[in-house]
Amino acid sequence: MSDAKLDVQPESDRATGLELDEEPAIARVTPRSVLPGSFVQIHGTGLGHAYNDVRAFLGDQEIRVIEVTPHKVTVRMPAEPGFDLEGLRLEVLDRGVSYRRSLRPAPEPREGYVGDEGPPLVLAGGGTAGAGLTSSGRGQRILVVFCHPSDKSPTSPGMTAAEERRRQIDSFEHLVNPAFRQMSFNRTDFDFDYTDWLALPETDDFYFWRQSDITAAQNALNALPPNDPNRPAAEAALQAAQDGQALMQETRELFHDGLKRAADAGWTLASYGGIMLCLATDFLRGQATGTWNQVTDNSGHTVNLAANTYLWVIHWDAHWGRRTHEIGHAIASGDLYSATGFIHDGVLWDMMGEHNRMPLFSGHNMVERLGWYKRESDVADPSQANVKALTWSGTTDHNQVYTVRAHDATEDTADNSFHIIRLQVFPGLVYYVEVRQEPAVLPADLDTSSDSRAVLGPAVTAAQANPAQLLFDTHVEFPGAEPAHKGGVIVTKAVDSTNNLNQNYRQITLLSPELMQVGDDVVDAARRIRISVESKVQDRPLTYSVRVQWTDDVTADPNGKVNLRLRPWDSSWQTNDIWVDSEANGWDTYEGALEAGTSNPTGNGDRPWVNHWNRVYASVANTGPVAASDVEVTFYTNSPPAIGDAGTWVPLRVHSIASLPGNDRRRVSADWYPRAGEHTCLRVAVETQLGEIDIGDNTAQENVFMFNTVGSSPHEPIYFPVSVQNPLKEWALVHLRGEGVEPGWELTLEHSWLWLPPRGTKEMRVALVTDRGRWSGEDDGNREDHEIPKEVRVRVTGAVYRDYEEGPNTEMRAEHLEAIGGIHVLAQARRRADLSLQADDDAGHGAVSVRGELRPAFGGVPVVIELTDEDGRSQVHPVETDERGRFTWHSRRAQLELEPGGYVVQAFVQAHELVADTESPPVHVELEG
């Protein structure tokens, strides 16, 4: 019988209550200049071993402790401005230590200063619940805040401020709202409220880019010598001033000030799904900025909103089409100007394109985004649907005539008559066939696309005179002379693609060369699809017979018959086509559910097991009808995880699929060894093949972010780095936001915005804290604790403003905030536990036996025993704790025959619903020959 020799490593410094090795002392504090919410590092000695050892104070105010090591404590400044800058001190166990110097207020950053870094952003959960705006819903509430900079007046020539306010209100009530009702067949409209004119505290030149900014930037550049290292930033500042003319220079300041003025005037902001600032000022472009839960200005003052409140800025000169378009950002697609997917003449056919011509939303938006037409799945009898759904097949013929009717005042309810033919070629490529028609009569006062207050009043009068007047498709573009029936057929296509902002989007283009009449057709030659206009059934509503046909001869020309595809990430920045498999809970066993249809794990699959080999899987599909050969799949990692994509990915492995049949998918994997403390983005790219149908869906990303916030009294914060990356080839202002923060949780971003150089990166810190256990020192049996969710799913996103050199009414170009990427953090509040392990002396010859204990005691907790030999080869074996938290493992019970030599045994708890991830010290065992 051999003797087992025990070699236990020292206990880690996670445990609380350890004696201090030396008296606490503070050597320095960085930074000393702070803003509300700033992270501050206190450097010194004897500063504690664990989070619960330390409390921090500024004067009499306790502040958040974020991270503790013996030589550095990270704290976070109070979120609200006006806190004490003197009296910074720590209490380390039972000993106090003070910083002898005062902190200083940092200069307030400005979005308009290229190179500046924005202030921290602190987001506390527990605000008013809100669903934002939806594509189908009557009476959705929007507050229009009429406001003006301090040096501007809301009066117009010949009109008082009150009369001007009335004109603005009428444009929403009699033009914008009726247009939404008509386009949605009364499925969608809005309940607008309107403030009085409110004066903002700053001037026009403060809030917006103006000529004075160009002059100042040019003078600053001229003052620098040719080889000065500051010239690139100065040149970028000049470019920003030139490109930004008539756009917001201080986004957060403007929204904060406008919202604050409205709140001070008695408006309950949390009652609205959207808030629009209507500005009486000089020339200004419209801007849609997405959803917000709160707005914090650069000095730390916060205005709270309902969750997912959409915010816009609009100029008081704006055409009613522009106002409709900006609201459309909340429920439809992004801008569809030529820079983002529409070919030049395609902008004419969608409200998200050339909006002042008042086009109807095009097929993709109407069917996929807005849901204003009835699909076959929406009705009991498919013949009553007004969307005909077809799926192209390369193996069967199709030849059918369909009746397609224009969108008119009333919805098509006739059997086997449709507003849209939706032809899916494969997932990610869809054709839409529709009829477009101008109104029978269009009063002259509505026949304008000009942005001018002068046209609003007459347009309102014309609309009021005939409430049945159609307000959409008022300027249909005809290739020749306008026909008497004032319309025709168009075919658009929507393709999944990825733009240069690393954001998946639908690239929508006009497939037909122009508006088609009887006898015209459009052909997809690679797939032998032909869409032809057979005959005109009636003039109004304009109705056509349209033939859709294809043949099954797909082998003669393989070009266009293969499409390799990875599904893009979703709004949580993850895709079910990429996942992690950890051996901690057994290979091919996952924490979450499996997806119906593919059996792929949802979310991340497993959380990565650090310092161990994991498997990264990708599920690659071929949605074409013909097999693809020699498919090359490359796995990449990026750490720390990135918001945006500046091309910093590191290859992990290349895997080849010899043959991937049509309309099928295959799984491939790569081994991955994540290090402790790393949090990673994973990317998979499938090499494009010659003749592939679409190359915009060959890459996908998965952000691997699953955390435990451990312990109680209180829980430790989650504190981690994130790389913010500029995907553009020019300087960009990246706006950062957090979403999904639940009551009792608090998210802090080190910066709310960052100026970054071309393809530049900046690492910032993020902290997520819960108040669970903070009141009573326990995690259960406390009413307040039970009101705080144990699990949150938080999203941190980045976005930049998009500006378009081409677009509708270039003199009034619009701009919107477009996402560049983000991270999804799954955080779980779990109880801290310590795991012990010891070897048994009486295991028997050639055997290893260990016993361990989980404290505090939890029964039924899975424990993984890892056994590693002298050559580094390891194997894992599952056991489970009994009701006293104890467990045992014996190599003979595991049917192992062990060679003589040294072994290391270690126990792990991973991904349990109550107990935080923990591990025992390793135990060294020698087996004699």
N, C-alpha and C positions, 0 to 999 in steps of 0.2 A: 504494500500500500504506500502511495506517495504522500508527501506532506504538501498541503496547499500553503503558499507563502503570500501573505497579505501586504499590499503596498498601496495605501490610500493616499490620494493627492490631498493637499490642503483644501479645506472648505472654501468655497468662493466667497467673495465679499458681498454677495447679495443679502446675506442675513442681516437683520437689524439687531441693535442692542450690543454690538461689539464694543469693547473698550477702545477708546482713542489711544493711538500710539504716541501722540504728542498734542500739545495744546493747540487749538485752532488759531490760525493767524492768516490775515488777508494781506497779500503782497501788492496786488494791483487789480483793477477792474477795467474790462474792455467790453464795449466802448464806454467812455464816460459821458459822451453826448448822446442823449436818448430821446426817443419819441414815444408816445403812448403805444404800448404793445411790444416795445423793443425787447429782444433777447439780450441779456447781459451776462457775461462770464466773470465770475469772481474767482481769482486765482490765489492760491496760497497753500498752506499745509494743514494737516489735521482737520480737514473739512468734512469728515464723515465717510462712512463706508457705503451707505445705502440711502435711498430716497427718503425713507421714513425717519432717518436720523436728523434731518435738517428742516428748519423753518426759516423764512426770510421776511424782513420787514423794511419798509421805508417810513421812517418816523413811527407813527402808531398804526400804520396800515400794513397788514400782512399781504405779501405778494406771492405769486405762484413760483414754486420751485419746480424746475423742469427736469434737471438731470444732476446727479451727485456722483463725484469721485473724490478720493482723498485730497486731490490737488486742484479741483475745479468744481464749482457749483454754478449751474446755469439757472438764471431766474428770468421771469418775464415781467416787464413793467406793467402797471395798471393800464387797462384799455382806454379809460376815459382821461381826457387831458386835465391838467390842474393838480396833479399829484405832487407830493413833497419830494424835492430833489436832495434833501439832506437826511442823515440818519439811516443810511443803509447798514443793516446788520444781519448777522446770522445767529441762530441758536442751534448749536451742534450738540445733540443729546442734551446734557444739562449745563453746557458751557456756552457763553455768549462771546461774540467777537464783532467789533464795529469797524466800518471803513471810515478812516479819518477825514476823507475829503468829500466834497459835495459832487453830485452829478450835475450835468449841464443840459439845458434844452438844445437839441440838435436843430439846425436850420430846417425850415419846412421845405420839403422837396417840391418841385414843380414839374408837371407832365410836359410842359413846354420847353424844358431845358434838356436837350439831347445829352444822354450820358447819365442823367440823374437816376437814382434808385428810389422807388416809391416807399412810403411809410408802411409799417406792418398793418395787417388786416386781421382783426379779431372777430370771429363769428361765434356767437353764443346761441345754442339751441333753445327752443322753448318759445319762439315767436308765434305769431298768428298763422294758423294753417291756411294754405291757399293752393288752389289748383292752377293758377295762372289763367290763360285763355285757351279755349279749345276750338277745334274747327267746326264743330256743330254744337250750337247752344244759343238760345234766345236770351236777350237781356243781359249779356255779359258786361260787367261794369268796367268802364274806363273813365278816369278822371283826366280832363284836359286842363292843364295849368297855364293860364294866360299870364305871361310874364315878360319883363324887359330889363336889360341891363340898366344900371343906375344913370347912365348918361344918355339913354334913349327914351322916347316917348311913344305910347301906344296910339297916338292920334294920327289921322291921315288927312290929306288935303280935303277940306269940306266935310270931315266927319269927326265927331267927338270920340273919345275913348269908348263910351258906352255904345255908340252906333257901330264902331269897329268891332267891338266884342260881339254884337248881334250878328254882324256879317259872318264872323268866324263860326259862331254857333250854327247858323243856318247852313253853312257848307257841310258840317258834319251831319246835321239832322235831315237835310233834304237832298244831299248828293252821296255822301259816303255810306250812310246806313242803308238807304234804298238800294244802292249798288250791291251791297253784301246780301240783302234779302233776295234780290233778283238772281244773282249768280248762284246762290245756295238753295233756290226754291224755298225760301223762308226757313231754312234750317239754322241760319246764323245771322244774328244782328247784335247790337251793342246798346247798352244803357249809358249814354254819355252824361257826365256831370261837368260843370264848368265853373272855374273860379273867376273872381274879378281879376282885373289887371293887377299884378303884383310886381313891385320893384325889387330887383335883385341887388345885393350889397356891392357887387363889383361892376366894373365897366365892361363894355363890349370887347375892348382890346385885351382884357384879362382873360375872358372866357374863350375867345375865338382867335384863330390865326388870321392876322391882318397884314397889310403892307408894312406896317411899322416893324413887324417881326422879321420880314425879309431884309429891311434896311439894317436893323440891328445885327442880324446874322452876317450880312455882307460886310459890315464895318468890322466886326470881330474877326472875320476871316482875312480881310485885307491887312489887319494889324499884325498878322503872324508871318514870320519869315518862311520862305519856300520849303525849307527842310524841317520845320518845327514839328515835333511828334504830335502836337495837338491839332494839326491841320485836318486829318481825317474826320475827327469828331466835329470840327468847325464846319467842314464841308457838308457833313451829314445834317448839321443844324440848319444850314442854309437850304438844303434840299427839303428838309421837313417843313420849313416855313413856306417854301414855294409850293410844295405839294398839298399842304394843309389849308391853303386859303379857303376861307368860308366854312371850315370845319371846326369842331370843338378842339380847343387847345388844353383846356382843363376840364376833362370829362366829369370826374368825381366832384370837383368843386361846383360845377354848373348844376348837376343833378342834386347834390346835397343842398345847395342854396335854394333852388326852385322848390324842392320837396319840403324843406324847412319852412319856407314862406307859406306854402299851402297848409302845412300842419299848424303853424301859428295862426292862420286865418280860420281855424276850426274844422278843417277837413280831416276825416279819419282815413289815413292813407291805407291802412290794412284792410279796408273794405273793397279794394279794387284789384282786379286782375291785371290791369295795365294802366300806366300813367304816361301821358304825353305832354311835354313842355312845348307850348306854342309860343315862339319868340317873336316879339316886335323889336326888330333890330335891323342892321344892315344885311346885305346879301348873305345868305346862309343855305347850306345844303341840308337835306334831310338825313337823319342818322338813326338807325335801329341798333340797340345795344344789348338785346337779349334779356334774360330774366335775372332779377336781383332779389335778395332777401333783405338787404339793408344797403345803405350807401354811407360810407365813411369818408370824410374829406381828409386832406393831407395833414391837418392838425389833430385828427383823432376824434372829431365830433361825428356822431352817428345818427342817421335817421332810419328807423326800422319800418319795414314793409311786410306785407303778407308774403309767404313763401312763393317764389316763382312769379313775381310781379314783373311784367314786361315794361321796359322803359324806352321811350323815343324822344327825339327832338325834331320839331318841324318848324319851318319858317312861316310867318303869317301870310306870305305871298303864295304859298304852295297850292298848286292845282289839286282839285279833289281826287284826281287819279294818283297823285303822289301820296296823299294822305291814306288812300285805300291801300296802296302798295306797301307803305310802311307798316300799317296794321297787319297786312298780309304776312310780314316776316314772322309774326308770332304764331301763325297757323299753317303756313305753306312753306315753300322752299326758300332758299336764299336768293340773292339777286341773280337774274338770268341775263346779264349783259354779255357782250361778246367775250369779255375777259374771263367769264366763269362758265362758259359752256355753250351759249347760243351763237350760231353763226350769225352774220350781220342781219339777214332778213328774218331770223328766228325770233328776234326780240319783239317782233310785231304781234306775236300770238300768245303772249302770256302777261298777266298783270304784274308778275315779278320781273318782266322785261321793260318794254317801253310803255310805262304805266299811264302817262298823260294822254295816250291815245285810247285809254280805257278798254284794252283787250280783256276778254274772258280769260280766266286761268286755263292753261292748256291741259292736255290729257293726263299727264303724270300727276300734276297737282290736283286736278279734279278727282281722280280715282284713288291715288295712293296716299296723298297728304290730307286732302280735305274731306273725302268721303261723301261728296254731295250728290253722287249718282248711286243708284241701287245696283249692287252686284248680285249675281245669282245666289250667293250665299245669304243675302239679306232678305230674300223673299221665298215663300213656300213654293211658288210656281216659277221655274226659271224663265218662262216666257214673259213674265212681268218685270224682269230686270231691265234696266236701261243701259247696262254695260254688258257687252258680249265678250266673254273671255275665251280666247283661243290659245292653244299651245302648239307651237311648231314641232313637227316630228320629222326626222330624216328617214323614217322607215315606212311611212304611210302617206298616201296622196290625200289632198284636201282641195275641194273646189266648191265654193258655196257663195251665194249672193245674200247680202244682208241689207236691211233697211236702216239707214242712218239719218237721224233728224237733228237739226240745229237746236241749240239751247235757246229757248224762247221764254215768253212770260210764264208759261206753265210747263210742268214736267211731262215728259212723254210717258203715257201710261198704256199705250197700245201694245198688244201682244206682239212679240217678235219684231219690235221696232226699238232702236237703240240710239242713245246719244253718243256712245263711244264703242268702238271695237278695240279691245285690248288684246294684242297678239304678243305672247311671251315666246321669244325665240329660245331663250335659256334664262336661268336665274341671273339677273344682271343686265339683260338686254330685252327691252320691251318696246313694241311699236304701238302707237295710238292713232286711230283713224277717227276723225271728227269733222263735222260740218260747221262752218262759221258764216255768219250773216249779219250785215248791218241792220239797224232799225229801219222800219219802213219810212219814217220821217224823223229828221233830226233838226230841231230848231237851231237857228244860227248861233244863239247864245251858248248852246252846248257843243257847238262845232269848233272847239278850240283846244289846243294842247299847251297853251301858254301858262307859265307860272306868274300870276299877277293877281293882286287883290281886286283889281278893276274888273276882272271877269267873274269873280265869285258871286257878286250880287245879281247880275243879269242871269247867270246860270241857275242860281237858286230860284229866281222868279220863273224861269222857263220850266224847271222841274216841278214847281208847285202848281203851275197852270195845268199840267197833265201828269198826275201821279202815276199813270200807267206807262209813261214814257220810259223806254228801255235805255239804260245808262251804260251798257257795256257793248263792246265790239262796235264802237261808234266810228272807227277809222280803219276799216278793213282795207288791206293793200291788194289792189288788183294788178295783174301783170300787163293788162291792156286796158281797153275801154271797160268801164263799169257795166256789168250786165244788169238787166232789169230786175233780176231776182237778188242782186246785191250780195252774192255769197259764192261759196264753193267748198271744196274738200281739202283738208290738209292731213299730212301724216307726219307725226313727230316720233322721235325715238329717245329713250332714256337709257343711259348706260352707267352702271356702277363704275366709278373711277376714283382716283385719288389725286387731288390737286397739289400744288406746291406748298400748301399749308399743312400737309400730312393729315388731311381731313377727308374722309370718304364722303362723296356727294354724288348726286345724280347729274350727269352731264346730259343736258337735253338739247337736241338739235332738230332742225327741220329736215326731214328725210325727203319729202317731196320738194322739187325745185321751186315751186311756187303754189299759189292757190289753184287747185285742179278743177276742171269742168268735165262734162261728159266726153268720154273718149280718151281722157288722160289717164296715165297710170304711173306707178312707181315700182321699181324692181330691185330686189335683193338677189343679185345673180348668184352669189356663192351658195345660197341656200334655196335657189330657184323659187323664191317667193315673189308673187306679183299681186299688187293691190290696184284695181282698176275701177274707174267710175263708169258704170254701165248706163245709167239713165237718171233723169230728174223726175221724181215722183210728184212733187208739188213745190210751189214757189214760196209759201209762207205758212208755217215755219218751213224753211227750205229743207227738203228731204230728197235723198238720193238712194239709188240701189248701187251698192258697192260689192264687187266680187273680190274675195280673198282666196288665193289658190297657191299650192306648192306641189312638187312631185317628190317621189321617194328616191330619186337617182342621186345618191349622195356619194357614191364611190368614184364617179368619173373625175371629180375635182375635190381633193381633200382640203383645198384651201378654204378656210372658214368653217371647218367641221369639227375642230377641236377647241375646247375652252377649259383651260386649267384655272381652278378657282379656289380661293380661300375666302371665307365670309369675312367682311370687314368688322372692325370692332363696333360695339354698340355705344349708347350714351354713357355707359359705365366704363368705357375704355377696355373692354375685353371681348373676346370672341370665343364661341364654343368650338371653333376649329383648332384651338391651341390650348393645351392643358398640361398640368404637372402630375406625375404619379410618384408618390413617396412610398418606400418600403416600410415606413413606420407603422402604417396600418395595413400592410400587405399590398403586394403588387396587384394592380387592376381592381383595387377597392378604393372608393373615393368618399370624401367627406360629404359632398353634395349629391343631388339627384342626377340621373341620366336624362339626356335630351331624347324626347320621342323622335322616332324616325332614324336617327343616326347612332343612338346609344353613346354619344359623346358625353363626357361629364360636363356639367354646367359650371360657370364661373372659372376659377383657377384649377378645378379638380381637387388636388390636395394642396395644402400649404407646403412649401419646400422644407425638407429636413436638412438643416444646415450642417455643414461638415460631413455630409454623407452624399453618396451618389443618388441622384434622382433621375427620372426619365421625363424628358419633354416630348410630348406627342403633337403631331400635326395631322389633321384629317384633310387630305387634298382631294378635290373633286374634279372630274372632267364632265362638264355639263354639255359638251358636244356629243354628237352621235357616233363619232369615229374614235377608235382607240388612239391614245398618245403613247409614244415610245420614248424611252430614255429620259424620263422626267427627273430633272435635277432639283432637289429641295435643299435649301440652305437654312440652317438655324443660326440665329444671332442673339447676343445678349448686350445689355446696356445697363451699367450700374454707375452712379445711382440712377434711378428711374428718371425719365425725361418727360417734360412737357414741351412739345414741339420736337422737331427732328432736324438736327444739323449734320446728320450723317456720321455719327460717332459709334455706330454699331460694330461689335467685335464678332467675327464668325466663330461658331461653336462646332458645327459639323455639317458636312454635305452628305446627303443620302440620295441614292438613285432608285427610281421606280422603273423597272424594265418595261412594263406595259401597264397602262391605266385605261381600262375599257371605257367606251362612251357611256354617259349617264351612270357613272359609278364613282366610288371614292375609295381611297386607300389610306391606311394609317402608317406613318413613319415616325421614328423616334430618334432622339439624341440623348446621350448621357450628360448629366450636368451636376457639378459639385459646387453648390453655393456656399460661400464662406459666412461665418457668423457675423451678424450686423449688416449684411448686404441686403439691399432690396432692389429688385431687378425688373427691367422690362425685357420681354422676349419677343423676337420677331422671326417670322418665317417667310422666306421668299421662294417662289417657284419660278424657275427659269422660263422665260418666254420662248415659245416655239414658233417657227415660221408658219405663217398662215393662221395663227390663233385668232379666234373671233374677237376677243377683247383682252387687252394687256393691262387694264387698270385694276384687275381684281386678283393679281398674282402675289400680293403681299398682305400680311395681316400682323397685328400686334396683340400682345397680352401683357398687361401690367400685373406682376405678381406681388400682391400687397395684402398679406393677411397677418394681423397683429393680435397679440394679447396685451391688454393693459392689466398688470398683475397686482395681486395683493389687496389689502383693504386698509382703511384708516390713514389716508385714502389710497386709491389706486395710483400706480405710477403712470406718469404721462408717457405717451408715445412720441418720440422725438427723432426725426430722421431727415436726411438731406434729399433734396430734389434738384435736378438739373433743369433749368429753364433754357430752352434752345430756340434760337431764331431760325426758322426754315427758309427765310427769304434772302435774297442776294443784296439787300440794302438794309440800312438801319431800320429798326422797327420798335415801336412801343408795344410791349406785350402786357396786356391786362390779365390779372390773375384773380380767380374767384374760388370760393368753396361752396359746396352744396351738400345737403343731406345731414346737417348737424342736428342731432336730436336733443330734446330737453335734458338738461343735466350734463351735457357735453359741450366742449368749447374747442374750436379750431383756431390756431394762430398761424398765419403765413408771414414769413419774415418780410415780404414785400407785397404790396398790392399791385404794383406795376414795375416794369423794368424796361429801360432803353437798352437794346442789345445791338452790337454791330452786325454786319452781314455774316450769316452762319455762326454767329457768336453764341456763347453759352455763359450762364451764370448759375452757380450753385447757391441755393438758399435753404433755410431750415424750416421745417414744419412741425408743429406740436399739436397733439390731440389729447385733451385732458377730460376726464369725467369726474364729477362730484360724488359719484357713487361711494358710499362708505365714509363720506367726509364729515357727516354730522355726528354719527354715533360711534364711529370707529369700527362698525361691523357692516357686513355686506348683506345681511338678511335680518328679518325680524324688525325692519325699520320702514315705516310707511313711506318716508321720502325716498328711500333707496328703491322701493318697488315702483315708484313713478318714473324712475330713470331707466331707459332701456339698457340691457346688458350688452347689446350688439348694435353697432351703427355701420352704415355704409356711406362713407364720405367721398365726395368727388372734388378734386382740385383740378381746375381747368385753366388753360391759357387761351387768349384770343388776341387777334390784331385787327385793326380796321382795314378794310379793303377799299381801295380807291380805283376808279376805272377811267382809263384814258378814252375809252369809247363807252357810249351808253346813251340812254334817252336824254334829250335836252341837255347836251353837254355843258351848257352854261349854268345849269343847276344840277350838276352831278350829285347823285346820292352816294352814301357810303354805309356799310353796316359792319358790325363786329362779328368776325368769323373765327371759329375755334381752330386752334392749331394742334390740339391734343390735350391729354390730361392723364391723371392717375386715379385709380379707384382703390380706396382703403377700406378693408373690412376689419373693424376693430371690435374686440370682444372683451368685456370686463370679466375676468376669471380670478378665482381664489389662488393666492400664492400657496405653494406647498413645497416641502423639501423631501427629496428622495434619497434614502440611504441604501447602501448595499454592502454586504460583507460575504466573504467566502467561508464555506464550511470546511473544517479540518477533516471531517470523516466522509468525504465524498466517495472514497473508494479509489482503487488503483486505476489510473488512466481516465479519470472522470473529473468533472468540474461541477460543483454545487454551490449555489449562492442563495441568500435570502435577503430580503429588503423590506423597507417600510416607507409608507407615504404619510407625512405629518403636515397638517392635521389629517386624521384618518378619513378616507373616502373609500367606500366599498364599490366594487364593480368597475374600477378604473383600469382600462387596458394599459399594460406596461410592455415595452419592447426590450428584450434582453439582446444586446449585441455582443458577440464573441469574435475577437480578432486574434489571428495567430501572428507569429513573428514575421511572416512575409507580408503582413498587411491585408491578408484575405479575411473578410468578415462575413458573418451570417447573422440573421436576426431570428428571434423566436418570441412569440407572443405569450404573455401570462396575464393574470388579472388579480387585482387586490381583493382580499376578503373584507369582511365587515369591519375588521380592525385596521385596515389599510396595509396589511402585510401580504407578501407574495414570496414564492420560492421557485427555483428552477434547477433542474438537474440534467446534465448532458445525456445521461443514460435514458431518461424519460423522453428526451428528444431524439433518441436512437442515433446518437453521434458516437463514432469511434475516433478518439482524438490521439494524435501522435504526441510523443514526448516533446516538451519545449515550453516556451513562455506564451501565455495568453493574457489578453486584457478583456475584462468583462465590464460592461457598463449598462445601466438601466435608463430608460427614457419614457416620459409621458409626453405624448404629442397629440394635439387637436382634440382634447376632451372638452365637453360642453361646460364643465364646471371648474376644472383644474387647469391652471395655466401650464404651458409647456415647461417642463423641468427635466433635469438629468441628474443622475447620481455621480459622485466622484468615480473615476475608473478604479477597478480592482485588478491587481496583477497577480496571476496565479502561475506557478511553475509545476509542470507535470514531469515527474522523473521517469526515466526509461526502465 
